[in-house]
Amino acid sequence: MAGDTQARRRRSGGRGGNARRTESFRLDQMHWQVPRNPDRPTEPLPPEGVEAIHRAALHILAEIGVEFLHDDALALFRQAGCIVTGQNVRMDGDFVEAMLARAPGPFTITPRNPARAVPVGGNSLAFVNVSSPPSSWDMIRGKRTGDFATFREFMMLTQAFNCIHVAGGYPVEPVDVHPGIRHLDCIAEKLILTDKVVHCYCLGRERVEDAMEMVRLAAGLTHAEFDAAPRMYTNINSVSPLRHDFPMIDGALRMARRGQPVVVTPFTLAGAMAPVTLAGAVAQSIAESLCAIALLQYAAPGAPVAIGTFTSNVDMRSGAPAFGTPEYMRATQMTGQLARRYGLPLRSSGVCTANIPDAQAMWETCNSLWAAVQSGSNLVYHAAGWLEGGLIASPEKFVMDCEVLQMIQRYCDPVLTDTSPDALALDAIAEVGAGGHFFGVGHTQARYETAFYAPFVSDWRNYEAWERDGAIDTITRAHGIYRQIVDNFIPPPMPDDRRAALMDFVARRKSEGGAPTDF
C-alpha cells in the first residue's frame, strides 16, 4: 500500500519540525484511501424548497431555454423532440426526467494503477489537486507566470500526497509550451509522474481524442477495454448565463460515447452571471447542468455523469469573485440536496480568494472544504494549492491544504465513533480510578502511536520550544516539505513498453502538428 500507515510513522518528523533535504526523506502521512463520509449531509432546504428549485430549473429549460453552440448537439435535441430555435434549446420536464433516469449514479474510475481506483458517488469523498491557474506563487520566487517546470513540480506533489486522489487539470498553465502540443506534453508528464486518475480538458476534438489514447496506452489497454469502464474523466463548464460552448460540448459527447465520465459544472457567480439570490443562482446552475446531462444521456445512454457546483458570489464593491463565503457554503449544500434528488454524484471545490497562503487563505479554504463534506460531495476540485480566486497555484498552500485534507480524512475514520467494549475502555477506567492518569495503563500503551491524528506541517509544541527551534512559521515549514518532495521525487513505476508506446504517440502527434490553435 502506498505511503506509510500511521502505525509506521517516523515520530520525530511528524510534529512539524524543520524539513531538511535528505535522500532518505519520506513524507509522514496517512495511507492511501478514498474516505467514506459517515455524516448525514447538511440540508438547509426543506423538501418543498428542493422541489421549488427543481421546478424553477425545469421552467428555465422549458420556457427560457439554453443556447448550445454546437450543430450536432442541436440536431440531437431536434431528434429528441426539443424545441430548437437558432441555437436556443427548450425542453420539457418529462424529457429531462427520462434522461436523468438513464444516468448510472455512482461509478468508479480506474487509472493505470488499479490500486488507485476512485469511487465517485454514494458517500465517497475524493480530493483533486488545484487545476488551471495561469500563475504560481512560492515564498522564494513570488508570483510568476506558469511554466512546464512548475507544472511538473505540482504533479510531483499530486503523486506524493496520499490524500490527493485525482490528478486534475494543469495545476499551472505552462505557457512556455505551445498551445498546439501543450496537451501532449502535459498529459504524458501527468501519466508518467503519477499513477492516479487523470483529467483531460474539453478543448476541441484533437485534445480529447489524444488524451483518451494516451490514457489507454499508459494503462496497456485495448480499445475495447478502455471503452468498457471509466479510465479518466473530464469536467465541462457552461458559459453562464444559459449557454454551452462548442469545445466543451464536443469533448463531452466524445468522452460520453466512449464511456468516460463527464462532470457538468456551471460557473455561476451570484450577482454577475446568475441572480443575486442564492435560490435563483442555484436554480440557474441546476438548469445549465441538467440540459447538458440530458444531451449526454440521449447521445450515450448510461454514460457516467456528475453534477458540479461552482456557485459563489461576487464582491459587489469590485465585481471580483469571492470564495469560501457563507453564500458559497450554502449554495454548495443546496446543490448537494438537488444532486441527491437526481441520484447523481456531486463535485464541489476547495477554493479561496486570498493572494498568499495566509490566515485568510486557510479560513476561506476550510469553509469551502467543510461545505464539501457537509454537502455530500464526492469529488472536491482544487482541494490543495488554490489562491487568488483561481489565478495562482502555490506549493506551500498545497502542503498546508493537505494537512487539512488529512484531518478531514481522519475525521471520517470509523475508529473515531467506535463504541465496542474495547473502545469504551471500562477496564482502563476502573484501573486508573479517581485522580489518576491514563498515560501508563496498558490500554493507552497499546494504542498511543495511532490513537490520534499526527500532523506533518502543523507544530504542536509550546511557544518556548517553537522559539528555541527558530520560530519557523507555517509557510516556511510547508516550503521545506515541498522542496523535500520535489528534490527527492521518484516517479511511480510504468512498464517500459507502455512508456515507449506513450512517447511514440506523443512524438507522432507532435510531428502532425498537434491540435489546431488560433495562432
URZIPE-V198559 format. One record per backbone hydrogen bond with DSSP energy under -1.0 kcal/mol. CO is the residue of the C=O (numbers start at 1). NH is the residue of the N-H. If there is no record, write none. Layout:
BEGIN
co=(CO CO)
nh=(NH NH)
END
This chain:
BEGIN
co=(2 5 6 9 10 22 35 46 46 47 48 49 50 51 52 53 54 55 56 57 58 59 60 60 61 66 67 68 70 71 72 73 74 75 76 77 78 83 85 87 88 89 90 92 93 94 95 96 97 99 100 107 109 113 114 118 120 121 123 126 127 127 128 129 133 134 135 136 138 144 146 147 148 149 150 151 152 153 154 155 156 157 161 166 166 167 170 173 174 178 178 180 181 182 183 184 185 186 187 188 189 190 197 198 201 204 205 206 207 208 209 210 211 212 213 214 215 216 222 223 224 230 233 234 236 238 242 243 244 245 246 247 248 249 250 251 252 253 255 255 256 261 262 263 264 268 269 269 269 270 274 277 278 279 280 281 282 283 284 285 286 287 289 290 291 292 293 294 295 296 300 304 306 307 312 313 315 315 320 325 326 327 328 329 330 331 332 333 334 335 336 337 338 339 345 346 346 347 348 352 354 356 358 359 360 361 362 363 364 365 366 367 368 369 370 371 372 373 374 378 379 380 381 384 385 387 387 388 391 392 393 394 395 396 397 398 399 400 401 402 403 404 405 406 407 408 410 413 414 415 420 421 425 426 427 428 429 441 442 444 444 447 447 462 463 464 465 466 467 473 474 475 476 477 478 479 480 481 482 483 484 495 496 497 498 499 500 501 502 503 504 505 506 507 508 509 510)
nh=(32 8 9 11 13 25 125 49 50 51 52 53 54 55 56 57 58 59 60 61 62 63 64 65 91 89 244 70 74 75 76 77 78 79 80 82 81 90 88 68 85 66 83 96 97 98 99 100 101 102 103 120 118 116 117 109 107 124 37 380 165 166 383 382 173 146 393 144 142 136 175 151 152 153 154 155 156 157 158 159 160 161 164 129 168 199 132 175 177 181 182 515 185 186 187 188 189 190 191 192 193 194 167 233 203 208 209 210 211 212 213 214 215 216 217 218 219 221 226 227 228 110 200 263 265 240 67 239 69 249 250 251 252 253 254 255 256 257 258 260 259 234 306 236 308 312 272 273 274 314 271 281 282 283 284 285 286 287 288 289 290 291 293 294 295 296 297 298 299 300 303 262 264 347 270 322 318 319 315 329 330 331 332 333 334 335 336 337 338 339 340 341 342 344 307 378 379 309 381 389 388 358 362 363 364 365 366 367 368 369 370 371 372 373 374 375 377 376 42 126 348 128 350 130 394 390 392 391 135 387 137 398 399 400 401 402 403 404 405 406 407 408 409 410 411 412 413 416 417 418 424 425 429 430 431 432 433 445 446 447 448 450 451 466 467 468 469 471 470 477 478 479 480 481 482 483 484 485 486 487 488 499 500 501 502 503 504 505 506 507 508 509 510 511 512 514 513)
END
